[in-house]
């Protein structure tokens, strides 16, 4: 079975990501915010699992010298 996650930005852009298992969905949802900058949020949904919500970025920009 394939689990499809739908990501939607607040300006309406959407992207679908297919994952192979419930565990892969859980891992994606727990790690994806670390890839988004602070202040960025996306809506996330997986209809197959009845999941919906908002992921908020936790990535802080690093200072480069």
N, CA, C and O atoms as a Maestro MAE file, in Angstrom:
{
 s_m_m2io_version
 :::
 2.0.0
}

f_m_ct {
 s_m_title
 :::
 protein
 m_atom[260] {
  # First column is atom index #
  i_m_mmod_type
  r_m_x_coord
  r_m_y_coord
  r_m_z_coord
  i_m_residue_number
  s_m_chain_name
  s_m_pdb_residue_name
  s_m_pdb_atom_name
  i_m_atomic_number
  :::
  1 25 0.846 -1.183 0.000 1 A "UNK " " N  " 7
  2 3 0.000 0.000 0.000 1 A "UNK " " CA " 6
  3 2 0.887 1.240 0.000 1 A "UNK " " C  " 6
  4 15 1.919 1.278 0.669 1 A "UNK " " O  " 8
  5 25 0.479 2.236 -0.745 2 A "UNK " " N  " 7
  6 3 1.197 3.503 -0.798 2 A "UNK " " CA " 6
  7 2 0.414 4.553 -0.024 2 A "UNK " " C  " 6
  8 15 -0.809 4.639 -0.136 2 A "UNK " " O  " 8
  9 25 1.121 5.338 0.752 3 A "UNK " " N  " 7
  10 3 0.515 6.420 1.519 3 A "UNK " " CA " 6
  11 2 0.919 7.733 0.866 3 A "UNK " " C  " 6
  12 15 2.107 8.004 0.695 3 A "UNK " " O  " 8
  13 25 -0.063 8.545 0.503 4 A "UNK " " N  " 7
  14 3 0.212 9.810 -0.161 4 A "UNK " " CA " 6
  15 2 0.056 10.953 0.834 4 A "UNK " " C  " 6
  16 15 -1.006 11.133 1.430 4 A "UNK " " O  " 8
  17 25 1.122 11.717 1.003 5 A "UNK " " N  " 7
  18 3 1.093 12.913 1.830 5 A "UNK " " CA " 6
  19 2 0.920 14.098 0.897 5 A "UNK " " C  " 6
  20 15 1.601 14.199 -0.123 5 A "UNK " " O  " 8
  21 25 0.016 14.984 1.246 6 A "UNK " " N  " 7
  22 3 -0.163 16.214 0.498 6 A "UNK " " CA " 6
  23 2 0.358 17.367 1.337 6 A "UNK " " C  " 6
  24 15 -0.075 17.571 2.471 6 A "UNK " " O  " 8
  25 25 1.297 18.121 0.767 7 A "UNK " " N  " 7
  26 3 1.810 19.325 1.406 7 A "UNK " " CA " 6
  27 2 1.213 20.520 0.681 7 A "UNK " " C  " 6
  28 15 1.181 20.554 -0.549 7 A "UNK " " O  " 8
  29 25 0.741 21.499 1.443 8 A "UNK " " N  " 7
  30 3 0.155 22.690 0.832 8 A "UNK " " CA " 6
  31 2 0.689 23.923 1.544 8 A "UNK " " C  " 6
  32 15 0.623 24.030 2.769 8 A "UNK " " O  " 8
  33 25 1.217 24.851 0.755 9 A "UNK " " N  " 7
  34 3 1.670 26.111 1.339 9 A "UNK " " CA " 6
  35 2 0.446 26.998 1.546 9 A "UNK " " C  " 6
  36 15 -0.630 26.728 1.013 9 A "UNK " " O  " 8
  37 25 0.625 28.039 2.312 10 A "UNK " " N  " 7
  38 3 -0.504 28.909 2.599 10 A "UNK " " CA " 6
  39 2 -0.858 29.816 1.428 10 A "UNK " " C  " 6
  40 15 -1.863 30.525 1.482 10 A "UNK " " O  " 8
  41 25 -0.043 29.805 0.362 11 A "UNK " " N  " 7
  42 3 -0.423 30.537 -0.843 11 A "UNK " " CA " 6
  43 2 -1.117 29.626 -1.848 11 A "UNK " " C  " 6
  44 15 -1.490 30.072 -2.933 11 A "UNK " " O  " 8
  45 25 -1.296 28.331 -1.492 12 A "UNK " " N  " 7
  46 3 -2.074 27.425 -2.320 12 A "UNK " " CA " 6
  47 2 -1.299 26.413 -3.137 12 A "UNK " " C  " 6
  48 15 -1.913 25.545 -3.758 12 A "UNK " " O  " 8
  49 25 0.024 26.486 -3.165 13 A "UNK " " N  " 7
  50 3 0.823 25.501 -3.904 13 A "UNK " " CA " 6
  51 2 0.749 24.154 -3.193 13 A "UNK " " C  " 6
  52 15 0.809 24.086 -1.965 13 A "UNK " " O  " 8
  53 25 0.618 23.079 -3.977 14 A "UNK " " N  " 7
  54 3 0.550 21.753 -3.376 14 A "UNK " " CA " 6
  55 2 1.589 20.826 -3.989 14 A "UNK " " C  " 6
  56 15 2.022 21.003 -5.128 14 A "UNK " " O  " 8
  57 25 1.973 19.834 -3.195 15 A "UNK " " N  " 7
  58 3 2.895 18.801 -3.657 15 A "UNK " " CA " 6
  59 2 2.472 17.500 -3.002 15 A "UNK " " C  " 6
  60 15 2.139 17.472 -1.818 15 A "UNK " " O  " 8
  61 25 2.486 16.427 -3.769 16 A "UNK " " N  " 7
  62 3 2.142 15.107 -3.241 16 A "UNK " " CA " 6
  63 2 3.400 14.252 -3.167 16 A "UNK " " C  " 6
  64 15 4.217 14.237 -4.087 16 A "UNK " " O  " 8
  65 25 3.537 13.540 -2.052 17 A "UNK " " N  " 7
  66 3 4.680 12.669 -1.839 17 A "UNK " " CA " 6
  67 2 4.148 11.286 -1.492 17 A "UNK " " C  " 6
  68 15 3.349 11.143 -0.566 17 A "UNK " " O  " 8
  69 25 4.580 10.271 -2.223 18 A "UNK " " N  " 7
  70 3 4.166 8.895 -1.957 18 A "UNK " " CA " 6
  71 2 5.202 8.208 -1.076 18 A "UNK " " C  " 6
  72 15 6.400 8.247 -1.356 18 A "UNK " " O  " 8
  73 25 4.719 7.579 -0.009 19 A "UNK " " N  " 7
  74 3 5.586 6.843 0.902 19 A "UNK " " CA " 6
  75 2 5.071 5.421 1.039 19 A "UNK " " C  " 6
  76 15 3.882 5.158 0.856 19 A "UNK " " O  " 8
  77 25 5.976 4.505 1.364 20 A "UNK " " N  " 7
  78 3 5.660 3.081 1.321 20 A "UNK " " CA " 6
  79 2 4.975 2.530 2.565 20 A "UNK " " C  " 6
  80 15 4.318 1.491 2.495 20 A "UNK " " O  " 8
  81 25 5.118 3.214 3.714 21 A "UNK " " N  " 7
  82 3 4.580 2.631 4.947 21 A "UNK " " CA " 6
  83 2 4.132 3.712 5.922 21 A "UNK " " C  " 6
  84 15 4.453 4.890 5.764 21 A "UNK " " O  " 8
  85 25 3.371 3.274 6.949 22 A "UNK " " N  " 7
  86 3 2.963 4.196 8.013 22 A "UNK " " CA " 6
  87 2 4.189 4.737 8.736 22 A "UNK " " C  " 6
  88 15 4.230 5.908 9.112 22 A "UNK " " O  " 8
  89 25 5.185 3.880 8.927 23 A "UNK " " N  " 7
  90 3 6.412 4.313 9.585 23 A "UNK " " CA " 6
  91 2 7.130 5.401 8.802 23 A "UNK " " C  " 6
  92 15 7.678 6.335 9.387 23 A "UNK " " O  " 8
  93 25 7.129 5.279 7.483 24 A "UNK " " N  " 7
  94 3 7.757 6.295 6.640 24 A "UNK " " CA " 6
  95 2 7.005 7.619 6.746 24 A "UNK " " C  " 6
  96 15 7.619 8.685 6.735 24 A "UNK " " O  " 8
  97 25 5.685 7.552 6.847 25 A "UNK " " N  " 7
  98 3 4.875 8.764 7.020 25 A "UNK " " CA " 6
  99 2 5.222 9.421 8.352 25 A "UNK " " C  " 6
  100 15 5.440 10.631 8.413 25 A "UNK " " O  " 8
  101 25 5.273 8.620 9.419 26 A "UNK " " N  " 7
  102 3 5.597 9.153 10.742 26 A "UNK " " CA " 6
  103 2 6.985 9.790 10.757 26 A "UNK " " C  " 6
  104 15 7.175 10.859 11.336 26 A "UNK " " O  " 8
  105 25 7.950 9.134 10.121 27 A "UNK " " N  " 7
  106 3 9.307 9.676 10.077 27 A "UNK " " CA " 6
  107 2 9.344 10.980 9.294 27 A "UNK " " C  " 6
  108 15 10.002 11.936 9.705 27 A "UNK " " O  " 8
  109 25 8.641 11.023 8.169 28 A "UNK " " N  " 7
  110 3 8.606 12.242 7.363 28 A "UNK " " CA " 6
  111 2 8.030 13.396 8.173 28 A "UNK " " C  " 6
  112 15 8.590 14.493 8.187 28 A "UNK " " O  " 8
  113 25 6.907 13.145 8.850 29 A "UNK " " N  " 7
  114 3 6.239 14.206 9.615 29 A "UNK " " CA " 6
  115 2 7.115 14.678 10.778 29 A "UNK " " C  " 6
  116 15 7.086 15.858 11.129 29 A "UNK " " O  " 8
  117 25 7.879 13.787 11.369 30 A "UNK " " N  " 7
  118 3 8.714 14.197 12.495 30 A "UNK " " CA " 6
  119 2 10.000 14.894 12.053 30 A "UNK " " C  " 6
  120 15 10.533 15.719 12.795 30 A "UNK " " O  " 8
  121 25 10.507 14.582 10.866 31 A "UNK " " N  " 7
  122 3 11.779 15.171 10.437 31 A "UNK " " CA " 6
  123 2 11.635 16.348 9.468 31 A "UNK " " C  " 6
  124 15 12.539 17.179 9.389 31 A "UNK " " O  " 8
  125 25 10.541 16.441 8.741 32 A "UNK " " N  " 7
  126 3 10.408 17.496 7.734 32 A "UNK " " CA " 6
  127 2 10.523 18.907 8.321 32 A "UNK " " C  " 6
  128 15 11.127 19.769 7.683 32 A "UNK " " O  " 8
  129 25 9.974 19.175 9.501 33 A "UNK " " N  " 7
  130 3 10.125 20.534 10.050 33 A "UNK " " CA " 6
  131 2 11.580 20.964 10.233 33 A "UNK " " C  " 6
  132 15 11.869 22.161 10.209 33 A "UNK " " O  " 8
  133 25 12.487 20.027 10.413 34 A "UNK " " N  " 7
  134 3 13.900 20.392 10.568 34 A "UNK " " CA " 6
  135 2 14.513 20.865 9.253 34 A "UNK " " C  " 6
  136 15 15.615 21.415 9.245 34 A "UNK " " O  " 8
  137 25 13.810 20.655 8.142 35 A "UNK " " N  " 7
  138 3 14.282 21.097 6.831 35 A "UNK " " CA " 6
  139 2 13.692 22.450 6.444 35 A "UNK " " C  " 6
  140 15 14.147 23.083 5.491 35 A "UNK " " O  " 8
  141 25 12.675 22.889 7.188 36 A "UNK " " N  " 7
  142 3 12.016 24.161 6.895 36 A "UNK " " CA " 6
  143 2 12.583 25.256 7.795 36 A "UNK " " C  " 6
  144 15 12.797 25.026 8.986 36 A "UNK " " O  " 8
  145 25 12.826 26.439 7.243 37 A "UNK " " N  " 7
  146 3 13.310 27.537 8.084 37 A "UNK " " CA " 6
  147 2 12.255 27.960 9.114 37 A "UNK " " C  " 6
  148 15 11.054 27.793 8.898 37 A "UNK " " O  " 8
  149 25 12.729 28.508 10.234 38 A "UNK " " N  " 7
  150 3 11.817 29.062 11.230 38 A "UNK " " CA " 6
  151 2 10.960 30.119 10.547 38 A "UNK " " C  " 6
  152 15 11.470 30.917 9.761 38 A "UNK " " O  " 8
  153 25 9.682 30.132 10.834 39 A "UNK " " N  " 7
  154 3 8.763 31.096 10.232 39 A "UNK " " CA " 6
  155 2 8.043 30.559 9.010 39 A "UNK " " C  " 6
  156 15 7.126 31.202 8.499 39 A "UNK " " O  " 8
  157 25 8.447 29.387 8.534 40 A "UNK " " N  " 7
  158 3 7.789 28.769 7.382 40 A "UNK " " CA " 6
  159 2 6.915 27.630 7.895 40 A "UNK " " C  " 6
  160 15 7.338 26.831 8.730 40 A "UNK " " O  " 8
  161 25 5.693 27.572 7.382 41 A "UNK " " N  " 7
  162 3 4.776 26.510 7.775 41 A "UNK " " CA " 6
  163 2 4.078 25.966 6.537 41 A "UNK " " C  " 6
  164 15 3.830 26.703 5.583 41 A "UNK " " O  " 8
  165 25 3.763 24.677 6.553 42 A "UNK " " N  " 7
  166 3 3.006 24.048 5.478 42 A "UNK " " CA " 6
  167 2 1.913 23.181 6.089 42 A "UNK " " C  " 6
  168 15 2.072 22.605 7.166 42 A "UNK " " O  " 8
  169 25 0.813 23.109 5.374 43 A "UNK " " N  " 7
  170 3 -0.259 22.198 5.773 43 A "UNK " " CA " 6
  171 2 0.110 20.807 5.275 43 A "UNK " " C  " 6
  172 15 0.654 20.657 4.181 43 A "UNK " " O  " 8
  173 25 -0.187 19.795 6.077 44 A "UNK " " N  " 7
  174 3 0.125 18.426 5.701 44 A "UNK " " CA " 6
  175 2 -1.119 17.572 5.908 44 A "UNK " " C  " 6
  176 15 -1.869 17.774 6.863 44 A "UNK " " O  " 8
  177 25 -1.333 16.620 5.008 45 A "UNK " " N  " 7
  178 3 -2.472 15.714 5.144 45 A "UNK " " CA " 6
  179 2 -2.131 14.364 4.539 45 A "UNK " " C  " 6
  180 15 -1.419 14.275 3.540 45 A "UNK " " O  " 8
  181 25 -2.653 13.315 5.163 46 A "UNK " " N  " 7
  182 3 -2.584 11.971 4.612 46 A "UNK " " CA " 6
  183 2 -3.968 11.376 4.831 46 A "UNK " " C  " 6
  184 15 -4.278 10.885 5.916 46 A "UNK " " O  " 8
  185 25 -4.794 11.422 3.793 47 A "UNK " " N  " 7
  186 3 -6.187 10.982 3.911 47 A "UNK " " CA " 6
  187 2 -6.299 9.511 4.305 47 A "UNK " " C  " 6
  188 15 -7.202 9.137 5.053 47 A "UNK " " O  " 8
  189 25 -5.392 8.680 3.808 48 A "UNK " " N  " 7
  190 3 -5.435 7.255 4.105 48 A "UNK " " CA " 6
  191 2 -5.354 6.994 5.606 48 A "UNK " " C  " 6
  192 15 -6.009 6.091 6.127 48 A "UNK " " O  " 8
  193 25 -4.536 7.800 6.296 49 A "UNK " " N  " 7
  194 3 -4.355 7.624 7.737 49 A "UNK " " CA " 6
  195 2 -5.199 8.596 8.567 49 A "UNK " " C  " 6
  196 15 -5.189 8.533 9.796 49 A "UNK " " O  " 8
  197 25 -5.923 9.485 7.903 50 A "UNK " " N  " 7
  198 3 -6.748 10.455 8.612 50 A "UNK " " CA " 6
  199 2 -5.930 11.507 9.347 50 A "UNK " " C  " 6
  200 15 -6.337 11.994 10.402 50 A "UNK " " O  " 8
  201 25 -4.779 11.856 8.787 51 A "UNK " " N  " 7
  202 3 -3.882 12.824 9.418 51 A "UNK " " CA " 6
  203 2 -3.987 14.156 8.687 51 A "UNK " " C  " 6
  204 15 -3.982 14.201 7.457 51 A "UNK " " O  " 8
  205 25 -4.081 15.239 9.452 52 A "UNK " " N  " 7
  206 3 -3.984 16.574 8.864 52 A "UNK " " CA " 6
  207 2 -3.482 17.531 9.940 52 A "UNK " " C  " 6
  208 15 -3.728 17.331 11.130 52 A "UNK " " O  " 8
  209 25 -2.789 18.554 9.513 53 A "UNK " " N  " 7
  210 3 -2.263 19.529 10.458 53 A "UNK " " CA " 6
  211 2 -1.289 20.463 9.780 53 A "UNK " " C  " 6
  212 15 -1.250 20.570 8.555 53 A "UNK " " O  " 8
  213 25 -0.504 21.134 10.596 54 A "UNK " " N  " 7
  214 3 0.457 22.108 10.104 54 A "UNK " " CA " 6
  215 2 1.842 21.761 10.626 54 A "UNK " " C  " 6
  216 15 2.016 21.481 11.812 54 A "UNK " " O  " 8
  217 25 2.818 21.780 9.739 55 A "UNK " " N  " 7
  218 3 4.215 21.585 10.127 55 A "UNK " " CA " 6
  219 2 4.893 22.954 10.103 55 A "UNK " " C  " 6
  220 15 4.801 23.684 9.116 55 A "UNK " " O  " 8
  221 25 5.569 23.290 11.191 56 A "UNK " " N  " 7
  222 3 6.261 24.574 11.290 56 A "UNK " " CA " 6
  223 2 7.766 24.338 11.312 56 A "UNK " " C  " 6
  224 15 8.264 23.455 12.010 56 A "UNK " " O  " 8
  225 25 8.478 25.145 10.532 57 A "UNK " " N  " 7
  226 3 9.914 24.990 10.411 57 A "UNK " " CA " 6
  227 2 10.665 25.246 11.701 57 A "UNK " " C  " 6
  228 15 10.302 26.122 12.486 57 A "UNK " " O  " 8
  229 25 11.725 24.461 11.911 58 A "UNK " " N  " 7
  230 3 12.572 24.622 13.089 58 A "UNK " " CA " 6
  231 2 14.028 24.885 12.715 58 A "UNK " " C  " 6
  232 15 14.874 25.017 13.600 58 A "UNK " " O  " 8
  233 25 14.334 24.963 11.427 59 A "UNK " " N  " 7
  234 3 15.700 25.163 10.957 59 A "UNK " " CA " 6
  235 2 16.102 26.620 11.148 59 A "UNK " " C  " 6
  236 15 15.473 27.520 10.592 59 A "UNK " " O  " 8
  237 25 17.148 26.852 11.932 60 A "UNK " " N  " 7
  238 3 17.643 28.214 12.106 60 A "UNK " " CA " 6
  239 2 18.825 28.415 11.164 60 A "UNK " " C  " 6
  240 15 19.697 27.553 11.060 60 A "UNK " " O  " 8
  241 25 18.849 29.545 10.485 61 A "UNK " " N  " 7
  242 3 19.949 29.789 9.553 61 A "UNK " " CA " 6
  243 2 21.274 29.856 10.297 61 A "UNK " " C  " 6
  244 15 21.366 30.442 11.376 61 A "UNK " " O  " 8
  245 25 22.288 29.255 9.714 62 A "UNK " " N  " 7
  246 3 23.609 29.308 10.349 62 A "UNK " " CA " 6
  247 2 24.353 30.534 9.829 62 A "UNK " " C  " 6
  248 15 24.216 30.927 8.670 62 A "UNK " " O  " 8
  249 25 25.132 31.116 10.709 63 A "UNK " " N  " 7
  250 3 25.928 32.271 10.315 63 A "UNK " " CA " 6
  251 2 27.209 31.780 9.665 63 A "UNK " " C  " 6
  252 15 27.936 30.969 10.240 63 A "UNK " " O  " 8
  253 25 27.483 32.272 8.469 64 A "UNK " " N  " 7
  254 3 28.729 31.887 7.808 64 A "UNK " " CA " 6
  255 2 29.664 33.080 7.800 64 A "UNK " " C  " 6
  256 15 29.235 34.209 7.563 64 A "UNK " " O  " 8
  257 25 30.908 32.842 8.051 65 A "UNK " " N  " 7
  258 3 31.889 33.938 8.096 65 A "UNK " " CA " 6
  259 2 32.629 34.025 6.806 65 A "UNK " " C  " 6
  260 15 33.496 34.884 6.649 65 A "UNK " " O  " 8
  :::
 }
 m_bond[259] {
  # First column is bond index #
  i_m_from
  i_m_to
  i_m_order
  :::
  1 1 2 1
  2 2 3 1
  3 3 4 2
  4 3 5 1
  5 5 6 1
  6 6 7 1
  7 7 8 2
  8 7 9 1
  9 9 10 1
  10 10 11 1
  11 11 12 2
  12 11 13 1
  13 13 14 1
  14 14 15 1
  15 15 16 2
  16 15 17 1
  17 17 18 1
  18 18 19 1
  19 19 20 2
  20 19 21 1
  21 21 22 1
  22 22 23 1
  23 23 24 2
  24 23 25 1
  25 25 26 1
  26 26 27 1
  27 27 28 2
  28 27 29 1
  29 29 30 1
  30 30 31 1
  31 31 32 2
  32 31 33 1
  33 33 34 1
  34 34 35 1
  35 35 36 2
  36 35 37 1
  37 37 38 1
  38 38 39 1
  39 39 40 2
  40 39 41 1
  41 41 42 1
  42 42 43 1
  43 43 44 2
  44 43 45 1
  45 45 46 1
  46 46 47 1
  47 47 48 2
  48 47 49 1
  49 49 50 1
  50 50 51 1
  51 51 52 2
  52 51 53 1
  53 53 54 1
  54 54 55 1
  55 55 56 2
  56 55 57 1
  57 57 58 1
  58 58 59 1
  59 59 60 2
  60 59 61 1
  61 61 62 1
  62 62 63 1
  63 63 64 2
  64 63 65 1
  65 65 66 1
  66 66 67 1
  67 67 68 2
  68 67 69 1
  69 69 70 1
  70 70 71 1
  71 71 72 2
  72 71 73 1
  73 73 74 1
  74 74 75 1
  75 75 76 2
  76 75 77 1
  77 77 78 1
  78 78 79 1
  79 79 80 2
  80 79 81 1
  81 81 82 1
  82 82 83 1
  83 83 84 2
  84 83 85 1
  85 85 86 1
  86 86 87 1
  87 87 88 2
  88 87 89 1
  89 89 90 1
  90 90 91 1
  91 91 92 2
  92 91 93 1
  93 93 94 1
  94 94 95 1
  95 95 96 2
  96 95 97 1
  97 97 98 1
  98 98 99 1
  99 99 100 2
  100 99 101 1
  101 101 102 1
  102 102 103 1
  103 103 104 2
  104 103 105 1
  105 105 106 1
  106 106 107 1
  107 107 108 2
  108 107 109 1
  109 109 110 1
  110 110 111 1
  111 111 112 2
  112 111 113 1
  113 113 114 1
  114 114 115 1
  115 115 116 2
  116 115 117 1
  117 117 118 1
  118 118 119 1
  119 119 120 2
  120 119 121 1
  121 121 122 1
  122 122 123 1
  123 123 124 2
  124 123 125 1
  125 125 126 1
  126 126 127 1
  127 127 128 2
  128 127 129 1
  129 129 130 1
  130 130 131 1
  131 131 132 2
  132 131 133 1
  133 133 134 1
  134 134 135 1
  135 135 136 2
  136 135 137 1
  137 137 138 1
  138 138 139 1
  139 139 140 2
  140 139 141 1
  141 141 142 1
  142 142 143 1
  143 143 144 2
  144 143 145 1
  145 145 146 1
  146 146 147 1
  147 147 148 2
  148 147 149 1
  149 149 150 1
  150 150 151 1
  151 151 152 2
  152 151 153 1
  153 153 154 1
  154 154 155 1
  155 155 156 2
  156 155 157 1
  157 157 158 1
  158 158 159 1
  159 159 160 2
  160 159 161 1
  161 161 162 1
  162 162 163 1
  163 163 164 2
  164 163 165 1
  165 165 166 1
  166 166 167 1
  167 167 168 2
  168 167 169 1
  169 169 170 1
  170 170 171 1
  171 171 172 2
  172 171 173 1
  173 173 174 1
  174 174 175 1
  175 175 176 2
  176 175 177 1
  177 177 178 1
  178 178 179 1
  179 179 180 2
  180 179 181 1
  181 181 182 1
  182 182 183 1
  183 183 184 2
  184 183 185 1
  185 185 186 1
  186 186 187 1
  187 187 188 2
  188 187 189 1
  189 189 190 1
  190 190 191 1
  191 191 192 2
  192 191 193 1
  193 193 194 1
  194 194 195 1
  195 195 196 2
  196 195 197 1
  197 197 198 1
  198 198 199 1
  199 199 200 2
  200 199 201 1
  201 201 202 1
  202 202 203 1
  203 203 204 2
  204 203 205 1
  205 205 206 1
  206 206 207 1
  207 207 208 2
  208 207 209 1
  209 209 210 1
  210 210 211 1
  211 211 212 2
  212 211 213 1
  213 213 214 1
  214 214 215 1
  215 215 216 2
  216 215 217 1
  217 217 218 1
  218 218 219 1
  219 219 220 2
  220 219 221 1
  221 221 222 1
  222 222 223 1
  223 223 224 2
  224 223 225 1
  225 225 226 1
  226 226 227 1
  227 227 228 2
  228 227 229 1
  229 229 230 1
  230 230 231 1
  231 231 232 2
  232 231 233 1
  233 233 234 1
  234 234 235 1
  235 235 236 2
  236 235 237 1
  237 237 238 1
  238 238 239 1
  239 239 240 2
  240 239 241 1
  241 241 242 1
  242 242 243 1
  243 243 244 2
  244 243 245 1
  245 245 246 1
  246 246 247 1
  247 247 248 2
  248 247 249 1
  249 249 250 1
  250 250 251 1
  251 251 252 2
  252 251 253 1
  253 253 254 1
  254 254 255 1
  255 255 256 2
  256 255 257 1
  257 257 258 1
  258 258 259 1
  259 259 260 2
  :::
 }
}
